[in-house]
Amino acid sequence: MPKLHFERALTPGGWRSNVRLTLEADRIVAVESDAPTRDGDERHALGLPAVCNLHSHVFQRAMAGLAEARGASADSFWTWREMMYRFALRMTPEDVEAVAEQLFVEMLEAGFGAVAEFHYLHHASNGARYDNPAEMADRIAAAANGVGIGLTLLPVFYAHSGFGGAPPHPGQRRFINDVDSFARLLARCRDGVGKTAVVGVAPHSLRAATPDEIDAIVSLAGTGPIHIHIAEQVREVEECVAWGGARPVRWLLDHAPVDSNWCLVHATHMDSSEIAALAESRAVAGLCPITEANLGDGVFPAPSYLAAGGAFGVGTDSNVEIGLAAELRMLEYSQRLVHRSRNVLALPGASTGRSLFEAVAVGGAQALGRPSGRLAPGAVADILSLHVDSPLLAGRADDALLDTWIFGAGRGLVDCVWSGGARVVSDGRHARREPILARFAAVMRRLLAD
């Protein structure tokens, strides 16, 4: 059985020296501390659990940077969304696979070991169904398998353009299913990509699915994870109150069996009662700080939510930038700007970097239905090592290393990444980086020339 030896590693019991991890298949089966090195050990300086990215839209990586010119009037999430719809109509299954490969390589090199793909680009560009309803999902799974990232696939149910079952508009035609066609899509995903991935379900939002449809989709989930966009925008909150007489998070908690299998993505705009109730539900709040900043969504009420004991993780959402350290930094800095204070999200007396890192490692694993997030027996072997010989880390140890990585250095400090026990990044680089990048560049030149 492969054995990894780390001079220092962050375990559930804290920092430990001379930690040997024994791997079998995709799992950690034993963890030893104060263990001398032995012949056959693969040796590294610093070991951490690799974090699960709990929210991604693969195809949006292709439009990063293309929505940064101001229109004739004030721009918002809603104007950005119209451009996103137009861009989505251009992409073939082959394009999506190429973009997914590039994106997943970037995620691994940033320190993510697995990803939850909130997948709603289902149909052909004219809205017609592919012969294989899971054609696009199969492409994403093929990309994940090819680069070696763990995948939780979340086929998205999307049927309406607004609250109360408003008819979809033409720009949404690649997304749309009814309950029966979605059930067929989900079955094909489970038969195909479910052999190598966790498969859950995702009612897109309270805007895009009626209460009866949400009930039907949730009933199809089985024991898999359930994710939903919610309370991302103030306008969404106002429209939900006008439609259902309650704010979005409150409405969902009152009408759906929200528990630890759920991830509420964004949940940006909550009142105090919603914050307490979401924390009590044991669901994960899926925070995407860089995307939320890019889209002007608002700032999650993190101090109150953490004080209530709420679980959270981070995702890269629109994939405008890929960075684990960058997401954690943005999360903390947004709180500092709002509260005009420092180290807002640290546990009392603790390092901010470690407080954030351990929370998102555990919360992300829960959201993906992937027993990971810790260097512990039984966990999926999603592991990360850092370049501790970098001059940026000189004189630092343990928590100070994490703080410097997150707040002072970024993704350049990632050394190796293991996903499901397989080393997929070495010396900060994925083995297939160059051919994948070349294919991605060719796709982008063609898409942007059209």
HELIX and SHEET records of a PDB file:
HELIX    1   1 VAL A   58  MET A   63  5                                   6    
HELIX    2   2 PHE A   77  ALA A   88  1                                  12    
HELIX    3   3 PRO A   93  ALA A  110  1                                  18    
HELIX    4   4 GLU A  135  VAL A  147  1                                  13    
HELIX    5   5 PRO A  170  GLN A  172  5                                   3    
HELIX    6   6 VAL A  179  ASP A  191  1                                  13    
HELIX    7   7 VAL A  193  LYS A  195  5                                   3    
HELIX    8   8 PRO A  211  SER A  219  1                                   9    
HELIX    9   9 VAL A  234  GLY A  244  1                                  11    
HELIX   10  10 PRO A  248  HIS A  255  1                                   8    
HELIX   11  11 SER A  272  SER A  281  1                                  10    
HELIX   12  12 PRO A  289  ASN A  294  1                                   6    
HELIX   13  13 ALA A  302  ALA A  307  1                                   6    
HELIX   14  14 LEU A  324  HIS A  339  1                                  16    
HELIX   15  15 THR A  352  LEU A  368  1                                  17    
HELIX   16  16 PRO A  391  LEU A  393  5                                   3    
HELIX   17  17 ASP A  399  THR A  404  1                                   6    
HELIX   18  18 TRP A  405  ALA A  409  3                                   5    
HELIX   19  19 ARG A  411  LEU A  413  5                                   3    
HELIX   20  20 ARG A  433  ALA A  449  1                                  17    
SHEET    1   A 8 ARG A  27  GLU A  32  0                                        
SHEET    2   A 8 GLY A  14  GLU A  24 -1                                        
SHEET    3   A 8 LYS A   3  THR A  11 -1                                        
SHEET    4   A 8 GLU A  42  PRO A  49  1                                        
SHEET    5   A 8 ILE A 383  LEU A 386 -1                                        
SHEET    6   A 8 VAL A 414  SER A 419 -1                                        
SHEET    7   A 8 ALA A 422  SER A 426 -1                                        
SHEET    8   A 8 ARG A 429  HIS A 430 -1                                        
SHEET    1   B 4 VAL A  51  SER A  56  0                                        
SHEET    2   B 4 PHE A 112  HIS A 119  1                                        
SHEET    3   B 4 GLY A 150  PHE A 157  1                                        
SHEET    4   B 4 VAL A 198  VAL A 199  1                                        
SHEET    1   C 4 VAL A  51  SER A  56  0                                        
SHEET    2   C 4 PHE A 112  HIS A 119  1                                        
SHEET    3   C 4 GLY A 150  PHE A 157  1                                        
SHEET    4   C 4 ALA A 202  PRO A 203  1                                        
SHEET    1   D 4 ILE A 226  ILE A 230  0                                        
SHEET    2   D 4 TRP A 262  HIS A 266  1                                        
SHEET    3   D 4 VAL A 284  LEU A 287  1                                        
SHEET    4   D 4 ALA A 311  VAL A 314  1                                        
END                                                                             
